[in-house]
Amino acid sequence: MLTTVPAVISLSVVVPATDEPPTLSRCRDAIAASDHPAEEVIVVDAPSTLSASAARNAGAERATGDVIVFVDADVEVHRDAFTRIRAAFDRDPKLAAVFGAYDDTPDDDGTVSAFRNLLHHHVHVSGAGPAETFWTGLGAVRRTSFADVGGFDEARYPHPSVEDIDLGQRLRARGERITLDPTIQGTHLKVWTLRSMVTTDFLRRGIPWVALQVRRRQVSRALNCGWRHRVSAIATTAALGALVLWWPALLVAAVSALVWLNRRFYLLLAVRLGPPRAVAGVALHGLHHLVSIAAVPFGLAVALTARAGPSPVQQPSVPSIAPLITLEEPAA
């Protein structure tokens, strides 16, 4: 039973919703039904040309709470999410940011959607503790710390990408403390297709992530960039090569290594999806690794052709069309 925490930390929830997401009403309802609601809920509805990064910056500029909680419009927060966020900052006055995870009951039961959301859940649950990154699906940051690093880099990331990872790394570069608490959870409402998964892994995650590491001259070992992920990618590549050249012994060894390295995740897939779809999940996991590897040379090319040195982070600014911000009354 979660202990009730006095509302000494004021929260401002910011939801970017400029793309008219069909899940927004469910997101709003879940926020309003929270056990310890936020003092302020800011939904940035328009214009449609405003990127997610710019919408979050605009909402954060309007926020008055001690802590800004970013919630994606396709996430239903659990009733205790804000209670746990308050508790995290109350326990550690020097904590700059905390973020959570998707739960293990994704809304869409399609194989690709279930795989993708369960992978995210597993990675975040396995990575609990001090973090060097951030996540905007359900993540909270002190308003002063957010302002000190200039918010999200909306110039560099005009599309949903790795802007939250970039923010987390800039916070850590200042010596700020970030924690991953996977008990802070929400249900992901997004419907994934095979095409959207591959496109996201390659264009929105893989390439910009590699470019970010090169630009910062460091190799991240956080979450799905750890040694297990790297060795799994090597095993997947070896399995593909063995399949093409038809080296059965190497194929069996590579697949066995992949399964052993990720046995806990695959067990989760088997429990939630059943054995047949869990096997499909293993194949999707292999594809995920292959796409990530394919993005590496393109990410290097992007980084090397960019202007030397990091560009200044854009401060939240007023776009040509002022953002439409909806302020919602907190639940009683």
Buried (B, 14 or more C-beta within 10 A) or exposed (E): EEEEBEBEBBBBBBBBBBBEBEBBEBBBEBBBEBBBBBBBBBBBBBBEEBBBBBBBBBBBBBBEBBBBBBBBBBBBBBBBBBBBBBBBBBEEEEBBBBBBBBBBBBBBEBBBBBBBBBBBBBBBBBBBEEBBBBBBBBBBBBBEBBBBBBBBBBBBBBEBBBBBBBBBBBBBEEEBBBBBBBBBBBBBBBBBEEEBBBEBBBBBBBBBBBBBBBBBEEEBEBBBBBEBBBBBBBBBBBBBEBBEEEBEEBBEBBBEBBBEBBEEBBEBBBEBBEEEBBBBBBEBBBBBBBBBBBBBEBBBBBBEEBEEEBEEBBEBEEBEEEBBBBEBEBEE
